[in-house]
Amino acid sequence: MTEYKQLLRDLQNKIYHPLYLLHGEEPYYIDRISEYIEHNLLSEDEKSFNQTVIYGKDAGYMTLLDTLMRYPMMSNYQVVILKEAQQFRDFDHLQKYFEHPLRSTIFVICHKYKTLDKRLKTYKLLSTKGVTLESKKLYDNQVPAFIDSLAKEMELAVSHDATELLAEYLGNDLSKIMNEMEKLSLNVKKGTTVSTHHVEKFIGISKDYNVFEFTKALALRDSVKTFRIVKYFEKNPKASEPVMVMGMLYSFFSKALVLQSREANPYDMMSELQIRSKPMAEDLKNYLKNYKAKETAKILNLLHEYDLKVKGVDFAGTEKSVLLTELAFRILN
């Protein structure tokens, strides 16, 4: 993300601005920038008197204004960070400050999970008088490049197969990817090329027994492989969080139904349907050979039923892994 990298580079070069608006659906970039500012702009001695963290839900605009208008003590700057700013309701009362912010105050607004309305005067002032970063969710097909970039920062390389395995299993949750990559960086020597073996050993994602191989086996109507994977899931519950499995299966079968309704080739609709890789397109192609549209519609109803069960609705049992066995049996039959 170009804007994020440029903003981080400016901060590292001690180019500071009085106002920062960090907003958008993806919290990862917001957290990275705000954490850098919180931990690096002031020395430990300076932080005692000159760094304030306030949460949007608890912030009163008068107290916040008083804090922003203070002058730093024994420092060139004071830092004020407003976290969870999406819960702050009094931005209108700060507009006069936004028009003439103190150069000695660095005010960081962390507005997570959604953008600040760009039609508002508040946004226009912040974008004119300060720096704004819109943190957008990555598309699935952008995740492999993100993983490779993160690995490079950690002085690692990741094999193509390992990148695809991580991308498909972790999806576009960048914070989760960061956490798993940090596990690899702690366990794999710098300069090493991370393989699927490393991913399985240190993260617990098996290249042979995962939700993607499970989906592939269902698509091929390969009952032997399907139930072998289900058995693995039963013995390794961390490898198959049922809610995640249901979500991924629903995504796959929904794409299949669209392809069936249009009598389309998966390879021709990779972009439109966000089919993230050629192996997934191949799985869908195999699925279309083995299932009819009316079967897919029934499967989607089954997934809705079992999704409720794994969430505890109409299911009193404690072993949720048995639900995957039932679901697989009903899909195949």
NORGI-V741340 format. One record per residue. N is the residue number from 1. RES is the residue in three letters. D_LAST is the distance of its C-alpha to the last C-alpha in whole Angstrom. Layout:
# NORGI-V741340
((N RES D_LAST) (N RES D_LAST))
This chain:
# NORGI-V741340
((1 MET 46) (2 THR 49) (3 GLU 51) (4 TYR 50) (5 LYS 51) (6 GLN 54) (7 LEU 55) (8 LEU 54) (9 ARG 56) (10 ASP 59) (11 LEU 59) (12 GLN 59) (13 ASN 62) (14 LYS 64) (15 ILE 63) (16 TYR 63) (17 HIS 63) (18 PRO 63) (19 LEU 60) (20 TYR 57) (21 LEU 54) (22 LEU 50) (23 HIS 48) (24 GLY 44) (25 GLU 40) (26 GLU 40) (27 PRO 42) (28 TYR 42) (29 TYR 45) (30 ILE 47) (31 ASP 47) (32 ARG 48) (33 ILE 51) (34 SER 52) (35 GLU 52) (36 TYR 54) (37 ILE 56) (38 GLU 56) (39 HIS 57) (40 ASN 59) (41 LEU 61) (42 LEU 64) (43 SER 65) (44 GLU 64) (45 ASP 68) (46 GLU 68) (47 LYS 64) (48 SER 66) (49 PHE 68) (50 ASN 66) (51 GLN 62) (52 THR 61) (53 VAL 57) (54 ILE 56) (55 TYR 53) (56 GLY 52) (57 LYS 52) (58 ASP 55) (59 ALA 57) (60 GLY 60) (61 TYR 61) (62 MET 65) (63 THR 64) (64 LEU 62) (65 LEU 65) (66 ASP 68) (67 THR 66) (68 LEU 65) (69 MET 69) (70 ARG 70) (71 TYR 72) (72 PRO 71) (73 MET 73) (74 MET 74) (75 SER 71) (76 ASN 71) (77 TYR 68) (78 GLN 66) (79 VAL 62) (80 VAL 60) (81 ILE 56) (82 LEU 55) (83 LYS 51) (84 GLU 48) (85 ALA 51) (86 GLN 48) (87 GLN 49) (88 PHE 53) (89 ARG 54) (90 ASP 58) (91 PHE 58) (92 ASP 60) (93 HIS 63) (94 LEU 62) (95 GLN 63) (96 LYS 67) (97 TYR 66) (98 PHE 64) (99 GLU 66) (100 HIS 69) (101 PRO 67) (102 LEU 69) (103 ARG 69) (104 SER 69) (105 THR 66) (106 ILE 62) (107 PHE 60) (108 VAL 56) (109 ILE 54) (110 CYS 50) (111 HIS 48) (112 LYS 45) (113 TYR 41) (114 LYS 43) (115 THR 46) (116 LEU 49) (117 ASP 50) (118 LYS 52) (119 ARG 54) (120 LEU 55) (121 LYS 59) (122 THR 58) (123 TYR 55) (124 LYS 58) (125 LEU 61) (126 LEU 59) (127 SER 58) (128 THR 61) (129 LYS 63) (130 GLY 60) (131 VAL 57) (132 THR 54) (133 LEU 50) (134 GLU 47) (135 SER 44) (136 LYS 41) (137 LYS 38) (138 LEU 37) (139 TYR 34) (140 ASP 31) (141 ASN 33) (142 GLN 36) (143 VAL 35) (144 PRO 35) (145 ALA 39) (146 PHE 40) (147 ILE 38) (148 ASP 41) (149 SER 43) (150 LEU 43) (151 ALA 43) (152 LYS 46) (153 GLU 48) (154 MET 47) (155 GLU 48) (156 LEU 45) (157 ALA 43) (158 VAL 39) (159 SER 38) (160 HIS 35) (161 ASP 32) (162 ALA 33) (163 THR 34) (164 GLU 31) (165 LEU 29) (166 LEU 31) (167 ALA 31) (168 GLU 27) (169 TYR 27) (170 LEU 30) (171 GLY 29) (172 ASN 33) (173 ASP 34) (174 LEU 37) (175 SER 38) (176 LYS 35) (177 ILE 36) (178 MET 40) (179 ASN 39) (180 GLU 37) (181 MET 39) (182 GLU 42) (183 LYS 40) (184 LEU 40) (185 SER 44) (186 LEU 45) (187 ASN 43) (188 VAL 44) (189 LYS 47) (190 LYS 49) (191 GLY 48) (192 THR 45) (193 THR 42) (194 VAL 39) (195 SER 36) (196 THR 33) (197 HIS 34) (198 HIS 36) (199 VAL 34) (200 GLU 31) (201 LYS 35) (202 PHE 36) (203 ILE 34) (204 GLY 31) (205 ILE 28) (206 SER 27) (207 LYS 26) (208 ASP 24) (209 TYR 22) (210 ASN 22) (211 VAL 19) (212 PHE 20) (213 GLU 19) (214 PHE 16) (215 THR 15) (216 LYS 16) (217 ALA 14) (218 LEU 11) (219 ALA 13) (220 LEU 13) (221 ARG 9) (222 ASP 11) (223 SER 10) (224 VAL 13) (225 LYS 15) (226 THR 13) (227 PHE 13) (228 ARG 17) (229 ILE 17) (230 VAL 16) (231 LYS 18) (232 TYR 21) (233 PHE 21) (234 GLU 21) (235 LYS 24) (236 ASN 25) (237 PRO 25) (238 LYS 27) (239 ALA 25) (240 SER 22) (241 GLU 24) (242 PRO 21) (243 VAL 22) (244 MET 23) (245 VAL 19) (246 MET 18) (247 GLY 21) (248 MET 20) (249 LEU 17) (250 TYR 18) (251 SER 20) (252 PHE 18) (253 PHE 16) (254 SER 19) (255 LYS 21) (256 ALA 18) (257 LEU 18) (258 VAL 22) (259 LEU 22) (260 GLN 19) (261 SER 22) (262 ARG 25) (263 GLU 23) (264 ALA 25) (265 ASN 25) (266 PRO 24) (267 TYR 28) (268 ASP 30) (269 MET 28) (270 MET 29) (271 SER 32) (272 GLU 30) (273 LEU 27) (274 GLN 28) (275 ILE 26) (276 ARG 28) (277 SER 28) (278 LYS 27) (279 PRO 25) (280 MET 23) (281 ALA 23) (282 GLU 22) (283 ASP 19) (284 LEU 19) (285 LYS 20) (286 ASN 17) (287 TYR 14) (288 LEU 16) (289 LYS 16) (290 ASN 12) (291 TYR 11) (292 LYS 13) (293 ALA 15) (294 LYS 13) (295 GLU 10) (296 THR 12) (297 ALA 14) (298 LYS 11) (299 ILE 10) (300 LEU 14) (301 ASN 14) (302 LEU 12) (303 LEU 14) (304 HIS 17) (305 GLU 16) (306 TYR 16) (307 ASP 19) (308 LEU 21) (309 LYS 20) (310 VAL 21) (311 LYS 24) (312 GLY 25) (313 VAL 24) (314 ASP 23) (315 PHE 22) (316 ALA 25) (317 GLY 24) (318 THR 25) (319 GLU 23) (320 LYS 21) (321 SER 19) (322 VAL 17) (323 LEU 15) (324 LEU 14) (325 THR 12) (326 GLU 11) (327 LEU 10) (328 ALA 9) (329 PHE 6) (330 ARG 5) (331 ILE 5) (332 LEU 4) (333 ASN 0))
